[in-house]
């Protein structure tokens, strides 16, 4: 997770002394501090966050011992979205390698299980929910990228957009029915996918791939929360890291009808962003879950 620090404005690697100084600055001047008890024997679990620019920053996680000393377990850079893109059944699990958590949800718009790094682990621990228990909650998604490219957008007629929206509604309905075990819906989706694959194969012989594939969302590499995305830029801003004075792009993407905020260092983005253009790159997916909205 530390390798994604360039995405929020730390383009040059930090030595241990630099890291210690940065973490000390965050702990002395935090913007947000969350704490929850893990029990009498385990102490309190704490998250300390500091915004280093608009919608970007670093969170430190750790625990207080019985003597009141704070022990840092790990820290991670974050990017905020601020827009709830879905209300889904979410399952949270603790990572094996560190005291962090990943979450998973099945979004019908994607048709696959989406896994992301949980930004607000303290909020999850505070509700004392059991792992592997799906609960419905609101979700906002964001990502950090180390390299990206700007692609031209794809122009569509009003008639094409209406037809596409109608097809999406039908597919969404079939996906919901398939999840409930409807065999007719499963067969229909299978036939549609075969037909779509055939049309893509025919069009790829005479058209550029990026004019056929408008947006995409594909798992990437061995990390379960890394994805290769192509998304249409809805809006974008340049954010300055107050600590390093480096500029990063904060892009709001529409990817398969899912809104994702992506932060990337200006030095790592090829091309100039613009509304209607597309972003292509690998992102480390993060998510903020509104656990207060969970329904029992």
C-alpha positions as a LaTeX table, in Angstrom:
\begin{tabular}{lrrr}
\hline
Residue & $x$ (\AA) & $y$ (\AA) & $z$ (\AA) \\
\hline
Unk1 & 0.00 & 0.00 & 0.00 \\
Unk2 & 2.96 & 2.34 & 0.62 \\
Unk3 & 3.94 & 2.13 & $-3.03$ \\
Unk4 & 0.82 & 4.16 & $-3.86$ \\
Unk5 & 2.09 & 7.24 & $-2.00$ \\
Unk6 & 3.04 & 8.93 & $-5.34$ \\
Unk7 & $-0.67$ & 8.98 & $-6.23$ \\
Unk8 & $-1.32$ & 11.54 & $-3.48$ \\
Unk9 & 1.76 & 13.67 & $-4.09$ \\
Unk10 & 4.82 & 11.81 & $-2.80$ \\
Unk11 & 6.51 & 11.25 & $-6.15$ \\
Unk12 & 9.99 & 10.73 & $-4.71$ \\
Unk13 & 10.62 & 7.75 & $-2.36$ \\
Unk14 & 10.71 & 8.54 & 1.36 \\
Unk15 & 13.51 & 7.38 & 3.60 \\
Unk16 & 12.79 & 6.17 & 7.14 \\
Unk17 & 13.54 & 9.58 & 8.63 \\
Unk18 & 11.13 & 11.23 & 6.18 \\
Unk19 & 8.41 & 8.70 & 7.03 \\
Unk20 & 8.86 & 9.24 & 10.76 \\
Unk21 & 8.63 & 12.99 & 10.29 \\
Unk22 & 5.49 & 12.65 & 8.14 \\
Unk23 & 3.74 & 10.33 & 10.60 \\
Unk24 & 4.66 & 12.63 & 13.48 \\
Unk25 & 3.11 & 15.57 & 11.61 \\
Unk26 & $-0.11$ & 13.61 & 11.02 \\
Unk27 & $-0.38$ & 12.49 & 14.65 \\
Unk28 & 0.27 & 15.99 & 15.99 \\
Unk29 & $-2.19$ & 17.72 & 13.65 \\
Unk30 & $-4.91$ & 15.17 & 12.73 \\
Unk31 & $-8.12$ & 16.13 & 10.96 \\
Unk32 & $-10.01$ & 13.06 & 12.15 \\
Unk33 & $-9.48$ & 10.59 & 14.96 \\
Unk34 & $-11.60$ & 7.45 & 15.46 \\
Unk35 & $-11.29$ & 4.95 & 18.29 \\
Unk36 & $-13.08$ & 1.79 & 19.35 \\
Unk37 & $-12.51$ & $-0.78$ & 22.07 \\
Unk38 & $-11.43$ & $-4.30$ & 21.15 \\
Unk39 & $-12.03$ & $-5.62$ & 24.66 \\
Unk40 & $-10.40$ & $-5.37$ & 28.06 \\
Unk41 & $-7.39$ & $-7.49$ & 27.09 \\
Unk42 & $-6.79$ & $-6.07$ & 23.60 \\
Unk43 & $-7.07$ & $-2.33$ & 24.20 \\
Unk44 & $-8.34$ & 0.30 & 21.77 \\
Unk45 & $-8.01$ & 0.34 & 17.99 \\
Unk46 & $-7.38$ & 3.82 & 16.57 \\
Unk47 & $-7.44$ & 5.52 & 13.17 \\
Unk48 & $-5.78$ & 8.92 & 12.80 \\
Unk49 & $-6.34$ & 10.70 & 9.46 \\
Unk50 & $-4.92$ & 13.84 & 7.97 \\
Unk51 & $-6.06$ & 15.48 & 4.71 \\
Unk52 & $-2.99$ & 16.61 & 2.77 \\
Unk53 & $-5.15$ & 18.13 & 0.05 \\
Unk54 & $-8.76$ & 18.13 & $-1.08$ \\
Unk55 & $-9.96$ & 14.48 & $-0.88$ \\
Unk56 & $-6.45$ & 13.02 & $-0.42$ \\
Unk57 & $-4.48$ & 12.15 & 2.69 \\
Unk58 & $-2.98$ & 9.49 & 4.94 \\
Unk59 & $-4.50$ & 7.35 & 7.70 \\
Unk60 & $-2.47$ & 5.83 & 10.54 \\
Unk61 & $-3.76$ & 2.77 & 12.36 \\
Unk62 & $-2.57$ & 1.40 & 15.68 \\
Unk63 & $-3.36$ & 0.56 & 19.28 \\
Unk64 & $-2.80$ & 2.03 & 22.74 \\
Unk65 & $-1.21$ & $-0.25$ & 25.31 \\
Unk66 & $-2.09$ & $-0.36$ & 29.02 \\
Unk67 & 0.44 & 2.39 & 29.78 \\
Unk68 & $-1.13$ & 4.72 & 27.23 \\
Unk69 & 1.58 & 4.47 & 24.59 \\
Unk70 & 0.45 & 4.41 & 20.96 \\
Unk71 & 1.91 & 1.69 & 18.72 \\
Unk72 & 1.65 & 2.25 & 14.97 \\
Unk73 & 0.68 & $-0.89$ & 13.08 \\
Unk74 & 0.50 & 0.52 & 9.58 \\
Unk75 & $-0.50$ & 3.55 & 7.52 \\
Unk76 & $-1.99$ & 3.99 & 4.06 \\
Unk77 & $-2.69$ & 6.79 & 1.57 \\
Unk78 & $-6.33$ & 7.42 & 0.70 \\
Unk79 & $-8.49$ & 9.15 & $-1.84$ \\
Unk80 & $-12.05$ & 10.19 & $-1.01$ \\
Unk81 & $-14.99$ & 10.00 & $-3.38$ \\
Unk82 & $-17.79$ & 11.67 & $-1.43$ \\
Unk83 & $-20.49$ & 10.10 & $-3.63$ \\
Unk84 & $-22.34$ & 6.96 & $-2.64$ \\
Unk85 & $-22.46$ & 4.87 & $-5.79$ \\
Unk86 & $-24.36$ & 1.82 & $-4.55$ \\
Unk87 & $-26.24$ & 0.14 & $-1.73$ \\
Unk88 & $-25.18$ & $-3.50$ & $-1.73$ \\
Unk89 & $-24.70$ & $-6.54$ & 0.48 \\
Unk90 & $-21.15$ & $-6.13$ & 1.77 \\
Unk91 & $-18.93$ & $-8.76$ & 3.38 \\
Unk92 & $-15.87$ & $-7.64$ & 5.38 \\
Unk93 & $-12.85$ & $-9.82$ & 6.16 \\
Unk94 & $-9.58$ & $-9.20$ & 7.97 \\
Unk95 & $-6.43$ & $-9.39$ & 5.87 \\
Unk96 & $-3.88$ & $-12.06$ & 6.69 \\
Unk97 & $-0.76$ & $-9.93$ & 6.26 \\
Unk98 & $-1.77$ & $-6.95$ & 8.44 \\
Unk99 & $-4.43$ & $-5.56$ & 10.76 \\
Unk100 & $-6.41$ & $-4.16$ & 7.85 \\
Unk101 & $-9.68$ & $-5.18$ & 6.26 \\
Unk102 & $-10.99$ & $-5.80$ & 2.78 \\
Unk103 & $-14.62$ & $-5.83$ & 1.76 \\
Unk104 & $-16.49$ & $-7.52$ & $-1.07$ \\
Unk105 & $-19.80$ & $-6.86$ & $-2.75$ \\
Unk106 & $-21.63$ & $-8.28$ & $-5.75$ \\
Unk107 & $-22.65$ & $-5.39$ & $-7.98$ \\
Unk108 & $-25.17$ & $-6.30$ & $-10.66$ \\
Unk109 & $-23.82$ & $-3.58$ & $-12.96$ \\
Unk110 & $-20.48$ & $-5.41$ & $-13.11$ \\
Unk111 & $-21.67$ & $-8.99$ & $-12.89$ \\
Unk112 & $-18.62$ & $-9.91$ & $-10.77$ \\
Unk113 & $-17.62$ & $-9.73$ & $-7.11$ \\
Unk114 & $-15.80$ & $-6.48$ & $-6.39$ \\
Unk115 & $-13.12$ & $-6.46$ & $-3.66$ \\
Unk116 & $-11.78$ & $-3.26$ & $-2.15$ \\
Unk117 & $-9.60$ & $-2.03$ & 0.73 \\
Unk118 & $-11.76$ & $-0.77$ & 3.59 \\
Unk119 & $-10.89$ & 2.83 & 4.51 \\
Unk120 & $-12.95$ & 3.03 & 7.73 \\
Unk121 & $-12.07$ & $-0.16$ & 9.61 \\
Unk122 & $-12.79$ & 1.42 & 13.01 \\
Unk123 & $-16.41$ & 2.04 & 12.01 \\
Unk124 & $-16.70$ & $-1.65$ & 11.11 \\
Unk125 & $-15.13$ & $-2.85$ & 14.36 \\
Unk126 & $-17.42$ & $-0.53$ & 16.36 \\
Unk127 & $-20.57$ & $-2.37$ & 15.25 \\
Unk128 & $-19.09$ & $-5.74$ & 16.35 \\
Unk129 & $-20.25$ & $-7.54$ & 13.22 \\
Unk130 & $-19.09$ & $-11.08$ & 12.47 \\
Unk131 & $-16.79$ & $-11.64$ & 9.49 \\
Unk132 & $-18.33$ & $-13.23$ & 6.37 \\
Unk133 & $-21.76$ & $-11.86$ & 7.34 \\
Unk134 & $-23.28$ & $-9.93$ & 4.40 \\
Unk135 & $-24.98$ & $-6.69$ & 5.36 \\
Unk136 & $-26.61$ & $-4.08$ & 3.15 \\
Unk137 & $-24.95$ & $-0.66$ & 3.33 \\
Unk138 & $-24.16$ & 2.41 & 1.25 \\
Unk139 & $-20.79$ & 2.43 & $-0.46$ \\
Unk140 & $-18.49$ & 5.00 & $-2.06$ \\
Unk141 & $-15.49$ & 3.90 & $-4.13$ \\
Unk142 & $-12.13$ & 5.47 & $-4.90$ \\
Unk143 & $-8.76$ & 4.40 & $-6.23$ \\
Unk144 & $-5.08$ & 5.31 & $-6.37$ \\
Unk145 & $-3.14$ & 4.92 & $-9.60$ \\
Unk146 & 0.57 & 4.97 & $-10.38$ \\
Unk147 & 0.25 & 5.23 & $-14.16$ \\
Unk148 & $-2.60$ & 6.21 & $-16.45$ \\
Unk149 & $-3.45$ & 7.33 & $-19.96$ \\
Unk150 & $-6.11$ & 9.69 & $-21.28$ \\
Unk151 & $-8.14$ & 8.31 & $-24.18$ \\
Unk152 & $-10.59$ & 10.14 & $-26.40$ \\
Unk153 & $-14.24$ & 9.69 & $-25.54$ \\
Unk154 & $-16.74$ & 7.81 & $-27.71$ \\
Unk155 & $-19.53$ & 9.88 & $-29.28$ \\
Unk156 & $-23.01$ & 8.34 & $-29.20$ \\
Unk157 & $-26.30$ & 9.46 & $-30.74$ \\
Unk158 & $-29.37$ & 10.01 & $-28.58$ \\
Unk159 & $-31.01$ & 6.97 & $-30.17$ \\
Unk160 & $-28.01$ & 4.78 & $-29.32$ \\
Unk161 & $-28.01$ & 6.01 & $-25.69$ \\
Unk162 & $-31.73$ & 5.24 & $-25.28$ \\
Unk163 & $-31.22$ & 1.75 & $-26.73$ \\
Unk164 & $-28.20$ & 1.17 & $-24.49$ \\
Unk165 & $-30.08$ & 2.27 & $-21.37$ \\
Unk166 & $-32.96$ & $-0.05$ & $-22.24$ \\
Unk167 & $-30.55$ & $-2.98$ & $-22.70$ \\
Unk168 & $-28.91$ & $-2.19$ & $-19.35$ \\
Unk169 & $-32.27$ & $-2.24$ & $-17.56$ \\
Unk170 & $-33.15$ & $-5.59$ & $-19.10$ \\
Unk171 & $-29.74$ & $-7.05$ & $-18.26$ \\
Unk172 & $-29.96$ & $-5.79$ & $-14.69$ \\
Unk173 & $-33.33$ & $-7.46$ & $-14.28$ \\
Unk174 & $-31.99$ & $-10.72$ & $-15.72$ \\
Unk175 & $-28.95$ & $-10.56$ & $-13.39$ \\
Unk176 & $-31.24$ & $-10.18$ & $-10.38$ \\
Unk177 & $-33.33$ & $-13.13$ & $-11.51$ \\
Unk178 & $-30.21$ & $-15.21$ & $-12.17$ \\
Unk179 & $-28.95$ & $-14.53$ & $-8.64$ \\
Unk180 & $-32.19$ & $-16.00$ & $-7.36$ \\
Unk181 & $-31.63$ & $-19.16$ & $-9.41$ \\
Unk182 & $-33.89$ & $-18.49$ & $-12.41$ \\
Unk183 & $-32.57$ & $-20.89$ & $-15.07$ \\
Unk184 & $-34.31$ & $-19.05$ & $-17.93$ \\
Unk185 & $-32.54$ & $-15.83$ & $-16.93$ \\
Unk186 & $-29.19$ & $-17.64$ & $-16.72$ \\
Unk187 & $-29.70$ & $-19.13$ & $-20.20$ \\
Unk188 & $-30.72$ & $-15.75$ & $-21.60$ \\
Unk189 & $-27.62$ & $-14.07$ & $-20.18$ \\
Unk190 & $-25.42$ & $-16.82$ & $-21.61$ \\
Unk191 & $-26.92$ & $-16.38$ & $-25.09$ \\
Unk192 & $-26.54$ & $-12.59$ & $-24.84$ \\
Unk193 & $-22.86$ & $-12.93$ & $-23.87$ \\
Unk194 & $-22.20$ & $-15.28$ & $-26.78$ \\
Unk195 & $-23.92$ & $-12.88$ & $-29.17$ \\
Unk196 & $-21.99$ & $-9.92$ & $-27.75$ \\
Unk197 & $-18.69$ & $-11.79$ & $-28.11$ \\
Unk198 & $-19.47$ & $-12.56$ & $-31.74$ \\
Unk199 & $-20.32$ & $-8.93$ & $-32.51$ \\
Unk200 & $-17.11$ & $-7.72$ & $-30.86$ \\
Unk201 & $-15.05$ & $-10.20$ & $-32.88$ \\
Unk202 & $-16.61$ & $-8.98$ & $-36.12$ \\
Unk203 & $-16.24$ & $-5.28$ & $-35.27$ \\
Unk204 & $-12.62$ & $-5.68$ & $-34.10$ \\
Unk205 & $-11.64$ & $-6.65$ & $-37.64$ \\
Unk206 & $-12.44$ & $-3.15$ & $-38.91$ \\
Unk207 & $-12.56$ & $-0.91$ & $-35.81$ \\
Unk208 & $-10.22$ & 0.14 & $-33.02$ \\
Unk209 & $-10.79$ & $-1.78$ & $-29.77$ \\
Unk210 & $-11.24$ & 1.40 & $-27.70$ \\
Unk211 & $-14.08$ & 2.55 & $-29.94$ \\
Unk212 & $-15.89$ & $-0.73$ & $-29.25$ \\
Unk213 & $-15.19$ & $-1.00$ & $-25.52$ \\
Unk214 & $-16.47$ & 2.23 & $-23.97$ \\
Unk215 & $-15.62$ & 1.40 & $-20.33$ \\
Unk216 & $-14.27$ & $-1.68$ & $-18.58$ \\
Unk217 & $-13.53$ & $-3.01$ & $-15.09$ \\
Unk218 & $-11.12$ & $-5.98$ & $-14.96$ \\
Unk219 & $-9.26$ & $-7.59$ & $-12.01$ \\
Unk220 & $-5.52$ & $-7.04$ & $-12.42$ \\
Unk221 & $-2.53$ & $-8.98$ & $-11.11$ \\
Unk222 & $-2.27$ & $-11.09$ & $-7.98$ \\
Unk223 & $-3.72$ & $-8.46$ & $-5.60$ \\
Unk224 & $-7.46$ & $-8.96$ & $-5.19$ \\
Unk225 & $-8.17$ & $-5.22$ & $-4.85$ \\
Unk226 & $-6.28$ & $-4.06$ & $-7.97$ \\
Unk227 & $-8.22$ & $-3.41$ & $-11.18$ \\
Unk228 & $-7.58$ & $-2.26$ & $-14.72$ \\
Unk229 & $-10.26$ & 0.29 & $-15.49$ \\
Unk230 & $-11.39$ & 2.39 & $-18.40$ \\
Unk231 & $-13.84$ & 5.05 & $-17.28$ \\
Unk232 & $-15.37$ & 8.23 & $-18.67$ \\
Unk233 & $-14.28$ & 11.40 & $-16.87$ \\
Unk234 & $-17.33$ & 13.12 & $-15.34$ \\
Unk235 & $-15.34$ & 15.89 & $-13.67$ \\
Unk236 & $-11.74$ & 16.52 & $-12.65$ \\
Unk237 & $-9.61$ & 18.90 & $-10.59$ \\
Unk238 & $-5.93$ & 19.49 & $-9.83$ \\
Unk239 & $-5.18$ & 19.04 & $-6.12$ \\
Unk240 & $-1.99$ & 20.31 & $-4.46$ \\
Unk241 & $-0.45$ & 18.22 & $-1.68$ \\
Unk242 & 0.08 & 20.73 & 1.13 \\
Unk243 & 2.99 & 18.73 & 2.55 \\
Unk244 & 5.06 & 18.22 & $-0.63$ \\
Unk245 & 3.49 & 20.94 & $-2.84$ \\
Unk246 & 3.14 & 18.40 & $-5.65$ \\
Unk247 & 0.08 & 18.40 & $-7.91$ \\
Unk248 & $-2.16$ & 15.38 & $-8.43$ \\
Unk249 & $-5.23$ & 14.86 & $-10.59$ \\
Unk250 & $-8.48$ & 13.97 & $-8.85$ \\
Unk251 & $-10.72$ & 12.33 & $-11.46$ \\
Unk252 & $-14.36$ & 11.34 & $-11.03$ \\
Unk253 & $-15.03$ & 8.43 & $-13.39$ \\
Unk254 & $-18.12$ & 6.69 & $-14.67$ \\
Unk255 & $-17.07$ & 3.06 & $-15.13$ \\
Unk256 & $-19.85$ & 0.66 & $-16.11$ \\
Unk257 & $-22.32$ & 3.09 & $-14.46$ \\
Unk258 & $-20.31$ & 2.99 & $-11.22$ \\
Unk259 & $-18.83$ & 6.26 & $-9.93$ \\
Unk260 & $-15.17$ & 5.98 & $-8.86$ \\
Unk261 & $-12.86$ & 8.79 & $-7.73$ \\
Unk262 & $-9.25$ & 8.25 & $-8.83$ \\
Unk263 & $-6.15$ & 10.11 & $-7.65$ \\
Unk264 & $-2.98$ & 10.06 & $-9.75$ \\
Unk265 & 0.19 & 12.15 & $-9.72$ \\
Unk266 & 0.29 & 14.67 & $-12.58$ \\
Unk267 & 3.70 & 13.27 & $-13.58$ \\
Unk268 & 2.25 & 9.76 & $-13.98$ \\
Unk269 & $-0.64$ & 10.65 & $-16.29$ \\
Unk270 & $-0.12$ & 10.63 & $-20.06$ \\
Unk271 & $-2.34$ & 13.20 & $-21.74$ \\
Unk272 & $-4.54$ & 16.01 & $-20.49$ \\
Unk273 & $-7.82$ & 15.10 & $-18.79$ \\
Unk274 & $-11.11$ & 16.56 & $-19.96$ \\
Unk275 & $-14.80$ & 15.97 & $-19.33$ \\
Unk276 & $-16.00$ & 13.26 & $-21.70$ \\
Unk277 & $-12.52$ & 11.84 & $-22.21$ \\
Unk278 & $-11.61$ & 8.46 & $-20.73$ \\
Unk279 & $-9.04$ & 7.37 & $-18.20$ \\
Unk280 & $-7.25$ & 4.05 & $-18.56$ \\
Unk281 & $-5.07$ & 2.70 & $-15.79$ \\
Unk282 & $-4.52$ & 0.24 & $-12.96$ \\
Unk283 & $-5.99$ & 1.34 & $-9.63$ \\
Unk284 & $-5.80$ & 0.17 & $-6.04$ \\
Unk285 & $-9.49$ & 0.09 & $-5.14$ \\
Unk286 & $-10.59$ & 1.57 & $-1.83$ \\
Unk287 & $-14.04$ & 1.94 & $-0.35$ \\
Unk288 & $-15.84$ & 3.82 & 2.40 \\
Unk289 & $-18.84$ & 1.96 & 3.81 \\
Unk290 & $-21.58$ & 3.74 & 5.73 \\
Unk291 & $-21.98$ & 1.09 & 8.44 \\
Unk292 & $-24.60$ & 3.23 & 10.17 \\
Unk293 & $-26.91$ & 2.53 & 7.23 \\
Unk294 & $-26.61$ & $-1.24$ & 7.64 \\
Unk295 & $-29.91$ & $-3.01$ & 8.00 \\
Unk296 & $-30.16$ & $-5.83$ & 10.47 \\
\hline
\end{tabular}
